[in-house]
């Protein structure tokens, strides 16, 4: 019997404390809500790539439903924190300006196993992000949302990792190839999706999109919240997806390097994005 997933009614909304809302964290929560809410597009893409695998297609659709719920929960919290913010309008603005190609029938990673490696990286990355965000914030409802979302993303990693093992039996891609895919997907964290989501969620109506400005604004805030223990875990699980030892010296070296890079970037990036908190 499958476990019952949490619902929006399980969130203690009555504990919301406006005095503990951090205006800068609110900006990245708004952006995150748009990305999560867009999960159905990725499910459509995955169902096309895995067109002859009904088992995986069913899992992908359930995964997407949970991602959409994450967006709903984060969006509802952001609306409590900023009653003037229109979640639905921000979602539409995001979709009008950013989309992925859902019609592909072959993975952009070159193989289905490669696609599953990339999905593992996304899930462990988001789990680390929401774990860090939950610890960085003081507002109790946001903490409760982040704890649930972070736990879901870890479970999603296991989902994709289990299917990865199945596909590795059919597509024998090398550990080096898997590692390169993993590192490539990590670099994509600074692509247009997150910067455009930050813009769509926070920019004034009619303000033009400047990728560098909005990417710097988002990444500067995101990098500042990361906690070392979550970076350690993400690094270990990334290496596991690549077929490498997650407890090796390489894991320690990579984690130290990633954490140093995040904190260095956060110090160099501007703290003022020109948007009132």
KACOR-V528745 format. One line per field, one symbol per residue. ss: DSSP state (a for helix, b for strand, c for the rest). burial: b if it has 24 or more other C-alpha atoms within 12 Angstrom, else e. Layout:
BEGIN
ss->???
burial->???
END
This chain:
BEGIN
ss->cccccccaaaccaaaccaaaccaaaaaaaaaaaaaaacaaaaaaaaaaaccccaaaaaaaaaaaaaaaaaaaaaaaaaaaacccccaaaaaaaaaaaccccccccccccccaaaaaaaaaaaaaaaaaaaaaaaaacccaaaaaaaaaaaaaaaaaaaaaaaaaaaaaccccccaaaaaaaaaaaaaaaacaaaaaaaaaaaccccccccaaaaaaaaaaaaaaaccaaaaaaaaaaaaaacccccccaaaaaaaaaaaaaaaaaaaaccccccccc
burial->eeeeeeebeebebeebeeeebbbbbbbbbbbbbbbbbbbbbbbbbbbbbbeeeeebbebbbbbbbbbbbbbbbbbbbbbbbbeebbbbebbebbbeebbeeeeeeebbbebbbbbbbbbbbbbbbbbbbbbbbbbbbebbbbbbbbbbbbbbbbebbbbbbebbbeebeeeebeeebbbbbbbbbbeebbebbbbbbbbbbbbeeeeebeeebbbbbbbbbbbbbbbbebbbbbbbbbbbbbbeeeeeeebeebbbebbeebbebbeebebebeeee
END
